[in-house]
Amino acid sequence: MSDHATTDTREIIVEILLSLEKGQDFSHKLMKAVLDKYDYLDPREKAFIKRVTEGTIERQLELDYYLDRFSSVPVRKMKPLIRCLLRMSTYQILYMDAVPDSAVCNEACKLAAKRGFRTLKGFVNAVLRNISRSKKQMPLPDPKDTVKHLSIKYSMPEWIVNLWLPAYGREGTETLLKGLLSIHPVSLRFSTELTEAERESLAEKIEKTGVRLQQSRELPYVYLAQNLENVSELPGFAEGKFTVQDASSALAVEAAGICPGNTVMDLCAAPGGKTILAAEFAGEAGHVVSRDISEYKTDLIRENLERMNRRNVEVQVYDATVHDPEKEKYADVVLMDVPCSGLGVMGKKRDIKYHATPESLQSITELQRQIVAAGWQYVKPHGVLLYSTCTIHRGENQEMAVWITENFPFVLEEERQLLPGTDETDGFYYARLRRKA
């Protein structure tokens, strides 16, 4: 990569970070838009943009802690561009051995000058060189202060650490925090209609493109993919032989026990992963009603259904918080993958932790209760309500399952909380509840 290309690439990263500071979008959406816009860049440059941007966002609390110790100006008082520039440069110094520290410092100074901060070049250079000299023994909070230590070491807001410590203890919480920071492969869920031999043959073809595949420990038809740039270009994608779906989500549909010929309702269905798997299990004799709140979301479902060749699905725009009297006692299985705080997918959507608040958790549980209250009657007597979330929060999960059994005619048959670091999945919860006669 030439010096000019390197400076330009870093400027793209700074622009993304500045946009996120202004709250213009979530990082995963902004990253996709930027990589689409700069699709002409060398794949190594695109990989660099993705790695540095995502790493800087993920480690922001930790990076700010160090910057406050090595800078004469507190992070909160820095010019926004200088703040973003120092964060991304500190991330490179601490976590990217392939880039020499001297190059990181030089590029940061160049970019500061290019963006009109020539007078701050000396400040930027001094801070980064101090960090470079001290990187082997960076100052973390005292381990005796468990919450502060874990918060900074794993860059997680203290209130979330406090949320998990009573449930998982120090060791379990640290395993969970480590798991969220580890590499997260893309999860490819192969069609259940493929034979084992067909799955293996397709996996071989995909690996020949340079993608590394590992079969999930949880489900034989789910594969974890690394070195994957564009899923839509893989063999078998256009033909509907697989879709992107985390093993946790597939496990929830498995737990529902959908049989051939069953009628299923999926109430918050976009982008359609659970709907498609439910349709495969229900077979041609079965029927799936797949709903979400907007045309935009239902279009996503239709697009995925079309590619996966599913014909036994009816897609509808419908607000899950509104009861539909026409569907009372209609379904053998109702899938309720409700909107949630998303604390289980912070490893993939890295800035969720900066947007979530204790108050937002309270308001989301109220929405979840509205959806359950509106939709539980769709389940036939003896049928199944499969409640699920992609979060790690007892108030949205285990306590919600108890609330359902206390307020509606259901018995809890099975529940599971999947945890990053312990399980090969996102953080995910599901509960299978059986309606009484």
Summary of the structure (lengths in Angstrom):
residues: 437
radius of gyration: 23.7
end to end distance: 67.9
largest distance: 75.7
contacts: 1452
relative contact order: 0.09
helix: 53%
strand: 16%
